Amino acid sequence: MAEIPGANTTPSPDLFAELAEGTTLCMFLTGSYDDGLPLQWVNDAFVRKTGLTVGVSAPPVTPGRATLGPLEHVLVDPAAGGVAVPALASGEGGAFTMQCRTASGETYWSHVTFTPRRDASGRVTHFLGVSVDVSAYVDERSAQLQTLAVERRQRADLDLIAQTTELLGDLEYPYALRDIAELLRSVVPWAAFYLNHDGLLHADGIDVAAPPGGRGRRHARYVVDAEPGLSDADSQHPPRGLEAVDAVQDLLDGLVDGPVLVRLDVEYPPYSASGWLRRDLVRRVLDETGVRPGSVVVHAVGGRRQVLGLLVTWSGDQAGVGAVDPFSSALSEPDDVRTVVEVVARRAGTAIDNARLYAREHRLAEALQRAMLPEQADVTGLDVWTYYAPNAEHAQVGGDWYDVLDIDGATVGLVIGDVVGHDVEAAAAMGQLRSVVRSYAYELTTPSVVLDRVDTLVQGMRIPRSASLVYATLRQRTRAESDVPGEVQPDESWDMEYTRAGHLPPLLLRNHTVRQLDGSAGSLVGFGFIERKTAHEVLLPGDVLLFYTDGLIERRDRSLKVGLEALVETSAHITARDAAGVGEELLSRLADAPEDDVAIVVVRLPDPVADATTPGLSPRSRRWLLPSEPASIGRARHAVLRSCQAWGLADSASAELVVSELVANGVLHGWGNISLRLFDTGDGMRIEVEDANPAPPVTTDGHHNRVGGFGMQIVERLADWGWRPAGSGKLVWAKLKQPVGSLAMQRR
C-alpha cells in the first residue's frame, strides 16, 4: 500500500496562520478577560466585516458594568454583551448570538464562539473567537415565531369571540354583558358596556322584557353630583379645559361611525353624553384599578337602525402620565385589538337589537291578544273563573279566545273558541270571529240561530283560517212566591242552551260525576251548510261547567281522545268548591307542560247548603287577570271572599279591604291588565297584585285638597307588605294573619 506524501507530517504553524488569514470566517484572538480582552490578532475577514483592527482600545463604559473590551465597538447594544461576560470571566468560554454592526453601519446577527487557551498552570491567557453571520437564520426564525404568535393570538381572539357569541345566545342571563367585558380584559386592561335607554347607563346585562331603545339624551338624570368621590383625584389631575365636541353623542346619533377617542382629562358641556360618560368612567376605573384613566376608546354597539349603546375600552394610560396630545385623534388600540372589540360590539348590537325587536313583537302580540280577549263580565248568581295562557314555544299570540257576556241582565252568554294557528294571522281571524259572535249574541237569543248567522257572515268574509267554538246561554229559572202575590223571585237552578261548531264538548261536573255535553254537534265555523241545532240542560246548585280549548289536553305523545279521557277522569276527582279552585286544580294536574295555547272558562252554580259546611280540599292558590278598570276592584273583593270561603279562612273582611286598596292602586296608577294572586300560607292569606307600572307604592298621609291617599296606610295596619320588580312593572304583596284561636277553630 503506497503512502500518501506528507500524510504523517505535522502541519506547521505557518500553515494554520495562512489558513486563518484566508478564511471567509471572521476570526480574532484576544487576551484574557482579566487583561480586558484586548485584540491581539484579527484576520482580514474580521477587519472587512467590523472595521476593527489590532490595538483598538475599548469604548468608555459606565463604572461597575461588565464589558467585552474592544469587541463592544461592534455590538448594537453594548449592554447585550453582558450575556457572555460570566462565561469569559470564569474562563469557560462559550457560544453566543448577538446583534452587531458592520463597518458600514449595517446591523446583522453574529454567532460568536469563544475558545479559551490555557498555559501550563491552567490559567486562561487567550480566547480564540470565531464569528458567523447568522442573520438569515435569525430572521427566518423570528418570522416563524411571529407567525406562531399571530396564529396563537388569532386563535385566542376567535375563542374570545366564540365565548362572547355563546353569552349573547342567552341574554336572559342577567350578567351577560359584564362577563363579555371581563373576557375582553384579556386583550385590554378594562372594558365595559353602556346602553342608551332614554339616557346612557352602565349595563351588566340586558332586560329582555324591556331592551334599550337606543334613543334619548337624558344622560344627566343619572348624575348625583358633579364628580362623586373624585375630589382628591381632581386636585391632583384637574381637567385641562372645555372640550366643545360631544363625540359620544355624535356616535350615539350615528353622525360618526367610530370608534372615537374620548379624553378624560378635559371638561365637557353640561348634560352632554361625553361629560356624563367621563364622570362615570373615571369613578369606575379608579374604583376597580386604583388608576385614574387618561383616555378611552368608545365603540358603537349598533342595531339595525340606530346605535343602542357603547362598548368602552381603556388601554391603561393614566391621567397626567404620557397624556394624549390634545390635537391628536389617534386611537390607542392596536389594530388586532380594535378588530376584536369591533366584532364583539357588532355582535352584541345585533343580539341586543334582536332582543329589542322580539320584545317589541312580544308586546305588540300580547297587547293584540289581550285586547281581543274579553273583559269578563260580573255575573250575579254565578261563580265564574277564566284563564288564558299562550304557548311559550310560539309568538305570544294565537287563536284561542273566550267570552263571558251579560246579555240582558237575565241571560249570560258563554263562548270559547279556537282558530287554527299561533301567529298574528290566527289572532286577526280570532278577533274578527269574536266580534261577529258578540254582535249576534246581543241581538239573538238561541245559540243555533246565532251560529247560523255567524256561518253566513263568515262565508262572505272569507276568513283564511278555520275555527271551532262552543256558544252557550244560561238563564236563571224563576218561580212565583205564593206569599208575595204578583212578585217574581229567582230560583236556584238555571237553564242552559248550547251549540257546538267542531269544538270539544263542555263538561258538566255534578256530585263527582262527569258528563260530556256532546249534543248539538256541528261542523267548523263557516261550514254550517245545514241548519244547526240547540241542546238543552238544566243546571242545579253545585254544578260546574267546564269550557276549554284543546291546549289543555293535547300532547304529542297521545291522541286527543286519550287526553279527553284524562280530563274527564281528573275532573271526577276534583274536590274544590269554587270555580277558581276547580280551575287551579285542573291546571296543576293537566297543564304543567302545555304544548298549545290554553283557554279555560269554569262556571259554578253556588250551593248555599254545601258551601256552608266544612270546606273540602282545594288548591291553596288562585289567580285572576283583571282589566284596568274600576269594576275590577269589586271583582277582586268577590274573589277574596270566595277564596276565604273555600279555604275556611276567617276575617275575610280585612282581606277584602286590603285587596281593594291594592287593586285600586293598580287601576289608578298602573296600566295594562292587573294580575291578582291569592295564596293560603297556612297562617293566613297572601295577596299579590301585579301591574305594568314599575314605580313602587308609597305610603302617604293623604292628598292635599282631595279625598284619598291613605290606602297603603290601611294596608300597613292590616298586613305586612312589600314590593319587588316583576317583568316591566312591579308586584305588590300583602300578608294577612289570622288570630291563632280563630285559625284553630276553622281547621278542626
Rosetta blueprint (number, residue, H / E / L):
1 M L
2 A L
3 E L
4 I L
5 P L
6 G L
7 A L
8 N L
9 T L
10 T L
11 P L
12 S L
13 P H
14 D H
15 L H
16 F H
17 A H
18 E H
19 L H
20 A H
21 E H
22 G H
23 T L
24 T L
25 L L
26 C E
27 M E
28 F E
29 L E
30 T E
31 G E
32 S L
33 Y L
34 D L
35 D L
36 G L
37 L L
38 P L
39 L E
40 Q E
41 W E
42 V E
43 N L
44 D H
45 A H
46 F H
47 V H
48 R H
49 K H
50 T H
51 G L
52 L L
53 T L
54 V L
55 G L
56 V L
57 S L
58 A L
59 P L
60 P L
61 V L
62 T L
63 P L
64 G L
65 R L
66 A L
67 T L
68 L L
69 G H
70 P H
71 L H
72 E H
73 H H
74 V H
75 L E
76 V L
77 D L
78 P H
79 A H
80 A H
81 G H
82 G H
83 V H
84 A L
85 V H
86 P H
87 A H
88 L H
89 A H
90 S L
91 G L
92 E L
93 G L
94 G E
95 A E
96 F E
97 T E
98 M E
99 Q E
100 C E
101 R E
102 T L
103 A L
104 S L
105 G L
106 E L
107 T E
108 Y E
109 W E
110 S E
111 H E
112 V E
113 T E
114 F E
115 T E
116 P E
117 R E
118 R E
119 D L
120 A L
121 S L
122 G L
123 R L
124 V E
125 T E
126 H E
127 F E
128 L E
129 G E
130 V E
131 S E
132 V E
133 D E
134 V L
135 S H
136 A H
137 Y H
138 V H
139 D H
140 E H
141 R H
142 S H
143 A H
144 Q H
145 L H
146 Q H
147 T H
148 L H
149 A H
150 V H
151 E H
152 R H
153 R H
154 Q H
155 R H
156 A H
157 D H
158 L H
159 D H
160 L H
161 I H
162 A H
163 Q H
164 T H
165 T H
166 E H
167 L H
168 L H
169 G L
170 D L
171 L L
172 E L
173 Y L
174 P L
175 Y L
176 A H
177 L H
178 R H
179 D H
180 I H
181 A H
182 E H
183 L H
184 L H
185 R L
186 S L
187 V L
188 V L
189 P L
190 W E
191 A E
192 A E
193 F E
194 Y E
195 L E
196 N E
197 H L
198 D L
199 G L
200 L E
201 L E
202 H E
203 A E
204 D L
205 G L
206 I L
207 D L
208 V L
209 A L
210 A L
211 P L
212 P L
213 G L
214 G L
215 R L
216 G L
217 R L
218 R L
219 H H
220 A H
221 R H
222 Y H
223 V L
224 V L
225 D L
226 A L
227 E L
228 P L
229 G L
230 L L
231 S H
232 D H
233 A H
234 D H
235 S H
236 Q H
237 H L
238 P L
239 P L
240 R L
241 G L
242 L E
243 E L
244 A L
245 V L
246 D L
247 A H
248 V H
249 Q H
250 D H
251 L H
252 L H
253 D L
254 G L
255 L L
256 V L
257 D L
258 G L
259 P L
260 V E
261 L E
262 V E
263 R E
264 L L
265 D L
266 V L
267 E E
268 Y L
269 P L
270 P L
271 Y L
272 S L
273 A H
274 S H
275 G H
276 W H
277 L H
278 R H
279 R H
280 D H
281 L H
282 V H
283 R H
284 R H
285 V H
286 L H
287 D H
288 E H
289 T H
290 G L
291 V L
292 R L
293 P E
294 G L
295 S E
296 V E
297 V E
298 V E
299 H E
300 A E
301 V E
302 G E
303 G L
304 R L
305 R L
306 Q L
307 V E
308 L E
309 G E
310 L E
311 L E
312 V E
313 T E
314 W E
315 S L
316 G L
317 D L
318 Q E
319 A L
320 G L
321 V E
322 G L
323 A L
324 V L
325 D L
326 P L
327 F L
328 S L
329 S L
330 A L
331 L L
332 S L
333 E L
334 P L
335 D H
336 D H
337 V H
338 R H
339 T H
340 V H
341 V H
342 E H
343 V H
344 V H
345 A H
346 R H
347 R H
348 A H
349 G H
350 T H
351 A H
352 I H
353 D H
354 N H
355 A H
356 R H
357 L H
358 Y H
359 A H
360 R H
361 E H
362 H H
363 R H
364 L H
365 A H
366 E H
367 A H
368 L H
369 Q H
370 R H
371 A H
372 M H
373 L L
374 P L
375 E L
376 Q L
377 A L
378 D L
379 V L
380 T L
381 G L
382 L L
383 D E
384 V E
385 W E
386 T E
387 Y E
388 Y E
389 A E
390 P L
391 N L
392 A L
393 E L
394 H L
395 A L
396 Q L
397 V L
398 G L
399 G L
400 D E
401 W E
402 Y E
403 D E
404 V E
405 L E
406 D E
407 I L
408 D L
409 G L
410 A L
411 T E
412 V E
413 G E
414 L E
415 V E
416 I E
417 G E
418 D E
419 V E
420 V L
421 G L
422 H L
423 D L
424 V H
425 E H
426 A H
427 A H
428 A H
429 A H
430 M H
431 G H
432 Q H
433 L H
434 R H
435 S H
436 V H
437 V H
438 R H
439 S H
440 Y H
441 A H
442 Y H
443 E H
444 L L
445 T L
446 T L
447 P H
448 S H
449 V H
450 V H
451 L H
452 D H
453 R H
454 V H
455 D H
456 T H
457 L H
458 V H
459 Q H
460 G H
461 M H
462 R L
463 I L
464 P L
465 R L
466 S L
467 A E
468 S E
469 L E
470 V E
471 Y E
472 A E
473 T E
474 L E
475 R E
476 Q E
477 R E
478 T E
479 R E
480 A E
481 E L
482 S L
483 D L
484 V L
485 P L
486 G L
487 E L
488 V E
489 Q E
490 P E
491 D E
492 E E
493 S E
494 W E
495 D E
496 M E
497 E E
498 Y E
499 T E
500 R E
501 A E
502 G E
503 H L
504 L L
505 P L
506 P L
507 L E
508 L E
509 L E
510 R E
511 N L
512 H L
513 T E
514 V E
515 R E
516 Q E
517 L L
518 D L
519 G L
520 S L
521 A L
522 G L
523 S L
524 L L
525 V L
526 G L
527 F L
528 G L
529 F L
530 I L
531 E L
532 R L
533 K L
534 T L
535 A E
536 H E
537 E E
538 V E
539 L E
540 L L
541 P L
542 G L
543 D L
544 V E
545 L E
546 L E
547 F E
548 Y E
549 T L
550 D H
551 G H
552 L H
553 I L
554 E L
555 R E
556 R L
557 D L
558 R E
559 S L
560 L H
561 K H
562 V H
563 G H
564 L H
565 E H
566 A H
567 L H
568 V H
569 E H
570 T H
571 S H
572 A H
573 H L
574 I L
575 T L
576 A L
577 R L
578 D L
579 A H
580 A H
581 G H
582 V H
583 G H
584 E H
585 E H
586 L H
587 L H
588 S H
589 R H
590 L H
591 A L
592 D L
593 A L
594 P L
595 E L
596 D L
597 D L
598 V E
599 A E
600 I E
601 V E
602 V E
603 V E
604 R E
605 L L
606 P L
607 D L
608 P H
609 V H
610 A H
611 D H
612 A L
613 T L
614 T L
615 P L
616 G L
617 L L
618 S L
619 P L
620 R L
621 S E
622 R E
623 R E
624 W E
625 L E
626 L E
627 P L
628 S L
629 E L
630 P L
631 A H
632 S H
633 I H
634 G H
635 R H
636 A H
637 R H
638 H H
639 A H
640 V H
641 L H
642 R H
643 S H
644 C H
645 Q H
646 A H
647 W H
648 G L
649 L L
650 A L
651 D L
652 S H
653 A H
654 S H
655 A H
656 E H
657 L H
658 V H
659 V H
660 S H
661 E H
662 L H
663 V H
664 A H
665 N H
666 G H
667 V H
668 L H
669 H H
670 G L
671 W L
672 G L
673 N L
674 I E
675 S E
676 L E
677 R E
678 L E
679 F E
680 D E
681 T L
682 G L
683 D L
684 G L
685 M E
686 R E
687 I E
688 E E
689 V E
690 E E
691 D E
692 A L
693 N L
694 P L
695 A L
696 P L
697 P L
698 V L
699 T L
700 T L
701 D L
702 G L
703 H L
704 H L
705 N L
706 R L
707 V L
708 G L
709 G L
710 F L
711 G H
712 M H
713 Q H
714 I H
715 V H
716 E H
717 R H
718 L H
719 A L
720 D E
721 W E
722 G E
723 W E
724 R E
725 P E
726 A E
727 G L
728 S L
729 G E
730 K E
731 L E
732 V E
733 W E
734 A E
735 K E
736 L L
737 K L
738 Q L
739 P L
740 V H
741 G H
742 S H
743 L H
744 A H
745 M H
746 Q H
747 R H
748 R L
